[in-house]
Amino acid sequence: QVQLVESGGGLVQAGGSLRLSCAASGRTISSVAMGWFRQALGKEREFVAVINWNGDNTAYADSVKGRFTISRDNAKNTMYLHMNSLKPEDTAVYYCAAARGATMTIQSHWYHYWGQGTQVTVSS
């Protein structure tokens, strides 16, 4: 069993920045792909960013390209999402997820382990 716990969410003004963290426990996630997904009120969960097992390959949703950066520190068993130039449209619950293998996809069904989510609210 792998447990994932997100932190770092909160309320920020438009144009501000936040760093989300996802700490894994139970076993190492150093060999698997991971990702961030978000769900806004009344909308379906959507892809935000994914990262392969060693962090040398990433992909981003068009809506966050140039503003968000996904990274990981396998020695700390932790993944991050640096969010800059935040917009009200970024308001959502953000979830971290881990796959069972090294393959990186943008499809949420590929990710087996999920955190509980952390709320990000961006005011205008």
N, C-alpha and C positions, 0 to 999 in steps of 0.2 A: 504494500500500500504506500502511495506517495501522497503527502499532504502539501497543498500549496496555499500560502497565506499572502494576500495583497495588503499593501499599506501605502500611505502617501497621498491618498485622495483628500479632497477638501473643497472649500469655496475660494475661488480666485476671480479677479477682475479680468475682463477681456484684455488680451495682450500679455497677460502674465504667464508664469511658468510653474510647472509641477514636475516632480520626479516620483513615479510609482515604482515600488519594489515588489517582487514576488519571491518569497523565501520558501524553499522546498525542504521537506524533511521526510524521514522514513527510509529513503535511499537516495543516492546521488542521481542528479539529472544531467550529469556531464556528457552523456552519450546520446541525448535525445533532443529533437527539435522542440522549440517552445514558441509561444505566441501570446499576443494580447488581442482580445476581442471586447466589444462594448455593446451595450444595449441601452438605448434611450427610451424614455417613457412612451409606451404605445407603439414601439417599433420592434422589429426583429433584431436578434443579436447579429452583429456584423464584424467582419474582419478589420483589424487595425494594423497589425504588424506581426511578422513571424521572423524567426531566426533559427539557423541550423545548429547542429550540435556543438560546434566550436566557435560560432560567432562570425565566421568569414563570409556568410551569405545571408541576406535579409531581403524582405519584401514589405512594401507599405501600400495601404489603401491610398488611392488618388487624393482623397480628402485631407490626408495628413502628411503627404510627401513634402519635404522641406521644412516641416515644423516639428515632427516627432522623430525620435531616435530610439531604436530598440538595441539593447546590449545585454551581455550576460557576463557573470564572473563565476566560472565553474568551481573555482577554489572555495568560494563562499556559498555555492549551491543557490545562487540568487540571479534573477533576471530583473532588468530595469526597463522602464519606458520614460525617457525624458521628453517632456511636452513643452514646447515653446510657442509663443504667439497664439495663445489659446483663444478660441472663439466660443460664443454661446452655443453654437451647433455641436461643440465637443462635449456638452453636458450629457452624461450617461453613467451607468455603472460599468466599470472596467474590470474585466476578468482576465486572469492569467491562466494559461493552459500548457500542459506538457503532453507530447506524443509518446508512443511506445518505442519509436525508433528514430533514426537520424534524419529521415526524410522530412523536408520542409514543404508544406503546402499552405494555401490560404483557406482551405476548407475546414470548417469547425469540427466536422464529424471525425476528422483524422486525430483529433486531440482527445486523449482518454481521461486525463486528470485535469480537474478544474478547481480553482480557488473559489472563495465565497463572494468575491467582488468587492470593489471599493468605489464609493461615489465620488465623482468629479462634477462639480457645478461651476460653470463659468458665467458670471454676471455681465450684463451689458454696460 
